[in-house]
Amino acid sequence: MKFFLFALTALWGPVFGIVNAPAYPTKAKPQLPLEVYDESFAKILGTEPKLVHLAEGFGFTEGPVYVQMKDSEEGYLFFTDQINDNILMLRWHGLNPYNTITPLSWEKPVVYRHPSSIADGQTADLQGRLLTAETTGRRVSITEFDGTVKTLVGFYDGKPLNSPNDLVVKSDGTVWFTDPHYGCLQFPQECYLPNNVYRFDPETKDLTVVVADLQMPNGIAFSKDEKTLFVIDSGAIQAPRTYYTDKHHAIYAYDVSEDSETVSNQREFAVVSPGFPDGMRLDEHDNIYVGALDGIHVINPEGKLIGKILMPKETANLTFGGKDNNILFICSSNSVWAIKLNTKGAKPVPVIDPASPY
């Protein structure tokens, strides 16, 4: 959960180490700058990187998740608009005919679900069904292919969840999600539980706490081999228009047990500033792409910042998608963007049957 009116002053560094970056543009164009701090990020961007503005006019975008239609270039990008209480759907047509993102690549987003219980982070399960962290719904919901929305999990120890924020599905089908109390700071609801990170097993219905000592657990992701769990602590944000420099704005790493039921060996992986880290995804080489105040920070497996994709406004979340899993879709304040990269997402793209009601 983000606080939409929060803002900080950011200092801009050099672009490609040659010239100073311009001030924030007031429009979606011209092309925004990229900052490269390591050769590995330059290879990811390629020789002609192109950041494309897909859509705007939303309140605050979050929760992007992409699903691919089987044997097709077509797919769907789902994302949330927290201020307008919507889940939206963007039809993706792929990179034809030029193997690049053109105006032929996508259609104007449409409202898929309203109200959404202030939907926040989203992902897809192994079947490609939409899983949504609902702030005021206080649950993780699942949307069946016929459009039916059901509660996947909403209570722990007999008490309602606080306000589920973000989630990830492991290859064994278990759902891991964060549950800070941001919703209770913004809406008329009371929180009864600590700010936990949970593991839910859809087969056994068991819900267990895997991390219990973070201030405000937020974004969550696994390494490619799923031996490491990454969790963001955005404790620096405690209430609307606040920022506590002595509280956490970092990514933490944990070792996943062999039975995949617990984690251990907590360590600070990377501190993210300006602002605080939000949602994140990993690529096939375990580089972390994380939303921040000034755009997307890209951090290598050693915790080194190797580059940035600068955005005009605060950037909440992102996801990999497209047929080849090499398109980075970015939710940044009131807009949605995309950039084709020379890498792929760590998690396979969920594939659905073309007959799906999506």
C-alpha distance (Angstrom), angle and dihedral (degrees) to the residues before:
residue distance angle dihedral
M1 . . .
K2 3.77 . .
F3 3.77 133.4 .
F4 3.75 105.9 -125.0
L5 3.81 100.9 -154.8
F6 3.77 95.6 49.4
A7 3.80 116.0 116.2
L8 3.77 139.5 168.3
T9 3.77 134.5 -171.2
A10 3.81 112.2 -106.7
L11 3.78 128.2 -160.5
W12 3.78 115.5 -140.3
G13 3.77 123.4 -136.6
P14 3.78 131.9 -157.8
V15 3.77 122.6 -58.2
F16 3.81 110.0 -125.6
G17 3.82 85.2 -16.4
I18 3.82 91.4 -76.6
V19 3.81 112.4 86.7
N20 3.78 135.7 11.3
A21 3.79 117.3 -93.7
P22 3.82 115.8 -110.4
A23 3.78 122.1 -113.4
Y24 3.79 118.7 -85.6
P25 3.81 108.8 -67.8
T26 3.79 118.2 -125.1
K27 3.80 92.9 -141.9
A28 3.78 134.2 51.6
K29 3.81 88.1 -108.9
P30 3.01 147.8 92.2
Q31 3.78 104.8 57.1
L32 3.79 111.5 -82.9
P33 3.80 121.4 -123.8
L34 3.78 128.6 -101.3
E35 3.78 124.5 -146.6
V36 3.80 118.1 -146.0
Y37 3.81 119.4 -166.6
D38 3.79 98.6 163.2
E39 3.79 136.1 33.6
S40 3.80 90.6 -122.2
F41 3.81 90.6 65.8
A42 3.80 91.6 48.1
K43 3.82 88.0 57.2
I44 3.80 90.2 50.2
L45 3.81 91.1 53.0
G46 3.79 96.3 43.9
T47 3.80 126.3 -153.0
E48 3.83 97.4 -60.8
P49 3.82 109.8 29.7
K50 3.80 113.5 -176.7
L51 3.78 123.4 -164.7
V52 3.81 108.3 -158.8
H53 3.79 126.3 -158.3
L54 3.83 107.9 -137.6
A55 3.80 105.1 175.7
E56 3.80 143.8 -15.0
G57 3.81 141.9 179.7
F58 3.79 98.2 85.7
G59 3.80 128.3 128.2
F60 3.81 100.3 -125.2
T61 3.80 121.7 -25.7
E62 3.80 124.2 -142.6
G63 3.79 142.9 144.0
P64 3.83 104.5 51.6
V65 3.80 116.3 -174.4
Y66 3.80 127.7 167.6
V67 3.81 128.8 -151.7
Q68 3.81 124.2 -173.0
M69 3.79 126.6 -142.2
K70 3.81 113.0 -125.6
D71 3.81 116.9 -101.0
S72 3.79 91.8 -0.2
E73 3.79 144.3 97.4
E74 3.80 87.2 -130.3
G75 3.78 127.8 99.9
Y76 3.80 144.9 146.7
L77 3.77 131.9 -109.8
F78 3.79 113.5 -157.3
F79 3.79 121.1 -166.8
T80 3.78 138.5 162.7
D81 3.80 133.0 -120.0
Q82 3.77 105.4 -156.4
I83 3.79 98.8 -172.1
N84 3.81 93.4 51.4
D85 3.82 92.9 38.0
N86 3.80 94.1 -125.3
I87 3.76 141.3 135.5
L88 3.80 109.1 -150.4
M89 3.79 133.1 -162.4
L90 3.81 126.5 -148.1
R91 3.82 118.4 -166.2
W92 3.82 110.1 -135.8
H93 3.83 119.2 -155.3
G94 3.79 98.8 -175.3
L95 3.79 134.2 -124.3
N96 3.80 99.9 -53.6
P97 2.96 133.7 159.8
Y98 3.82 99.7 16.9
N99 3.82 102.9 23.9
T100 3.78 87.4 -115.0
I101 3.79 137.6 90.8
T102 3.81 109.2 -84.5
P103 3.83 133.2 160.2
L104 3.82 85.6 -89.8
S105 3.80 90.4 64.3
W106 3.80 98.8 78.0
E107 3.80 147.9 20.2
K108 3.78 129.2 -133.7
P109 3.83 111.0 -81.6
V110 3.80 118.3 -105.7
V111 3.79 130.5 -160.5
Y112 3.79 109.0 -93.9
R113 3.80 98.7 177.8
H114 3.81 133.8 11.8
P115 2.95 128.9 -154.7
S116 3.78 97.3 27.2
S117 3.83 101.3 177.0
I118 3.83 86.9 -109.7
A119 3.80 92.8 -58.8
D120 3.81 113.9 -148.6
G121 3.82 125.5 171.7
Q122 3.80 121.3 14.4
T123 3.78 140.4 -173.2
A124 3.80 137.8 164.5
D125 3.78 128.0 -109.0
L126 3.80 122.9 -128.9
Q127 3.81 90.5 -83.9
G128 3.80 92.8 51.5
R129 3.81 96.1 -105.9
L130 3.79 116.8 147.3
L131 3.81 117.3 -105.0
T132 3.80 116.0 -166.4
A133 3.80 133.6 -168.8
E134 3.80 105.1 -141.5
T135 3.80 119.0 -156.2
T136 3.81 100.8 -161.9
G137 3.80 93.8 21.1
R138 3.82 85.0 61.8
R139 3.76 91.5 -148.9
V140 3.76 147.3 86.4
S141 3.78 105.8 -110.4
I142 3.80 131.2 -162.9
T143 3.80 123.5 -147.5
E144 3.78 114.0 -149.5
F145 3.80 119.6 -144.7
D146 3.81 89.8 -103.8
G147 3.82 89.1 59.5
T148 3.80 96.4 -103.8
V149 3.81 111.4 145.2
K150 3.80 117.1 -149.5
T151 3.79 136.4 173.9
L152 3.78 112.0 -102.5
V153 3.81 93.8 -178.4
G154 3.82 131.3 -14.3
F155 3.80 109.6 154.6
Y156 3.77 138.7 55.0
D157 3.79 122.7 -168.5
G158 3.79 89.7 -10.3
K159 3.82 93.4 -55.5
P160 3.82 128.0 106.7
L161 3.78 116.7 -106.1
N162 3.81 116.5 -102.6
S163 3.81 103.8 -123.2
P164 3.82 114.9 -48.9
N165 3.78 109.2 -132.5
D166 3.81 113.7 -179.8
L167 3.80 138.1 -5.8
V168 3.79 146.7 -171.6
V169 3.81 133.4 -161.8
K170 3.79 118.4 -134.9
S171 3.83 121.2 -143.4
D172 3.82 89.5 -103.1
G173 3.82 89.4 61.4
T174 3.81 96.9 -107.3
V175 3.80 117.3 138.9
W176 3.81 118.8 -135.1
F177 3.80 117.1 -167.9
T178 3.79 144.0 167.2
D179 3.80 123.6 -124.5
P180 3.82 114.7 -169.6
H181 3.80 122.0 164.4
Y182 3.81 97.1 -113.3
G183 3.80 90.2 120.1
C184 3.78 90.9 58.4
L185 3.81 90.4 53.8
Q186 3.80 92.9 53.5
F187 3.78 106.9 30.5
P188 3.83 136.4 43.4
Q189 3.78 96.3 -93.5
E190 3.79 131.3 109.1
C191 3.78 124.9 -132.8
Y192 3.81 120.1 -138.1
L193 3.80 102.0 173.6
P194 3.82 135.9 68.5
N195 3.79 117.4 -103.1
N196 3.79 96.2 -89.6
V197 3.79 139.2 171.3
Y198 3.80 110.0 -134.8
R199 3.79 139.8 -160.4
F200 3.82 116.4 -150.2
D201 3.79 123.7 -168.0
P202 3.85 109.7 -156.1
E203 3.81 90.6 -162.2
T204 3.80 98.8 54.3
K205 3.84 96.6 21.6
D206 3.81 88.3 -131.3
L207 3.80 115.1 154.0
T208 3.80 115.7 -166.4
V209 3.79 135.5 173.9
V210 3.82 112.5 -116.8
V211 3.84 99.7 171.5
A212 3.79 123.4 25.1
D213 3.79 108.3 161.9
L214 3.81 106.7 68.6
Q215 3.79 121.0 109.9
M216 3.82 97.6 -136.4
P217 3.83 112.9 -3.3
N218 3.78 108.8 -153.8
G219 3.84 129.8 152.7
I220 3.80 118.5 30.1
A221 3.82 134.7 -169.7
F222 3.82 143.4 153.8
S223 3.78 128.7 -126.5
K224 3.80 114.5 -110.9
D225 3.82 92.8 -96.1
E226 3.83 90.0 43.1
K227 3.80 91.3 -128.6
T228 3.81 91.4 116.4
L229 3.80 128.4 52.4
F230 3.80 118.5 -156.9
V231 3.80 120.5 -158.3
I232 3.80 127.8 -179.8
D233 3.80 120.5 -138.4
S234 3.82 109.9 -157.2
G235 3.80 93.9 177.2
A236 3.80 90.3 138.1
I237 3.81 85.4 80.5
Q238 3.81 109.6 64.3
A239 3.80 103.3 152.8
P240 3.82 138.1 -0.9
R241 3.81 113.5 -56.2
T242 3.80 93.8 4.5
Y243 3.79 131.7 121.8
Y244 3.80 123.3 -179.5
T245 3.78 111.4 -163.6
D246 3.81 91.3 -164.7
K247 3.81 92.7 58.0
H248 3.77 128.3 79.9
H249 3.80 125.2 -72.3
A250 3.78 98.2 158.8
I251 3.79 147.2 106.1
Y252 3.82 116.3 -113.7
A253 3.80 126.2 -158.3
Y254 3.82 128.6 -149.1
D255 3.78 135.2 -174.5
V256 3.81 112.7 -119.2
S257 3.81 115.2 -135.5
E258 3.80 120.5 -116.7
D259 3.80 90.8 -108.4
S260 3.84 88.6 50.8
E261 3.79 92.0 -129.2
T262 3.81 103.2 105.1
V263 3.81 141.1 26.0
S264 3.80 133.7 -142.3
N265 3.80 144.2 171.6
Q266 3.80 99.0 59.0
R267 3.79 113.0 -157.2
E268 3.78 136.7 167.6
F269 3.79 105.7 -107.4
A270 3.82 101.9 -179.4
V271 3.81 139.3 -13.3
V272 3.81 112.3 -135.9
S273 3.80 124.4 -152.9
P274 2.99 155.7 -160.8
G275 3.76 92.2 54.2
F276 3.79 116.6 -18.2
P277 3.82 138.9 -59.1
D278 3.79 116.7 -98.5
G279 3.82 125.9 168.8
M280 3.80 123.0 3.8
R281 3.80 145.1 -174.4
L282 3.81 133.2 -172.6
D283 3.79 129.8 -134.5
E284 3.80 128.2 -139.1
H285 3.82 90.9 -84.6
D286 3.83 93.1 50.9
N287 3.78 94.8 -106.8
I288 3.80 109.2 152.1
Y289 3.82 120.1 -131.7
V290 3.80 109.7 -162.5
G291 3.79 133.4 179.7
A292 3.81 116.2 -121.7
L293 3.78 141.9 159.4
D294 3.79 95.5 -78.4
G295 3.81 99.1 35.8
I296 3.81 134.3 -84.5
H297 3.81 120.2 -8.8
V298 3.81 115.3 -158.8
I299 3.80 115.3 -153.2
N300 3.79 124.9 -175.1
P301 3.85 125.1 -134.4
E302 3.81 90.3 -91.1
G303 3.81 91.4 58.6
K304 3.82 94.9 -105.2
L305 3.81 120.1 141.8
I306 3.82 103.6 -124.3
G307 3.79 99.8 174.0
K308 3.78 151.4 -30.3
I309 3.78 137.4 -124.8
L310 3.79 99.9 -148.4
M311 3.80 118.5 -143.2
P312 3.82 130.2 -168.9
K313 3.80 92.8 -122.6
E314 3.80 142.3 23.8
T315 3.79 110.6 -59.0
A316 3.79 119.5 -144.3
N317 3.78 110.2 178.1
L318 3.80 147.7 -11.9
T319 3.77 143.8 -172.3
F320 3.79 141.1 -163.9
G321 3.79 118.6 -117.5
G322 3.77 148.1 136.4
K323 3.80 126.4 103.9
D324 3.81 91.7 -67.8
N325 3.80 94.6 38.1
N326 3.81 90.3 -122.2
I327 3.80 102.1 112.7
L328 3.80 115.8 97.3
F329 3.81 109.3 -150.4
I330 3.81 112.4 -159.8
C331 3.81 129.9 -160.0
S332 3.80 106.9 -156.2
S333 3.80 117.7 172.6
N334 3.84 106.9 -72.2
S335 3.81 96.0 -3.1
V336 3.80 145.5 64.6
W337 3.82 121.3 -141.6
A338 3.80 138.0 179.0
I339 3.79 136.6 -158.0
K340 3.81 129.6 -175.9
L341 3.82 112.3 -131.3
N342 3.79 137.2 -168.9
T343 3.79 91.2 -118.5
K344 3.79 139.0 59.3
G345 3.77 135.6 -126.9
A346 3.80 117.7 -90.5
K347 3.81 91.9 -127.5
P348 3.82 119.6 62.0
V349 3.79 116.0 -110.1
P350 3.83 110.6 -104.3
V351 3.80 110.6 -113.3
I352 3.80 122.5 -149.7
D353 3.78 134.2 -173.0
P354 3.83 114.5 -95.9
A355 3.80 87.8 -125.5
S356 3.81 90.1 67.9
P357 3.82 113.3 122.9
Y358 3.82 88.7 -122.0
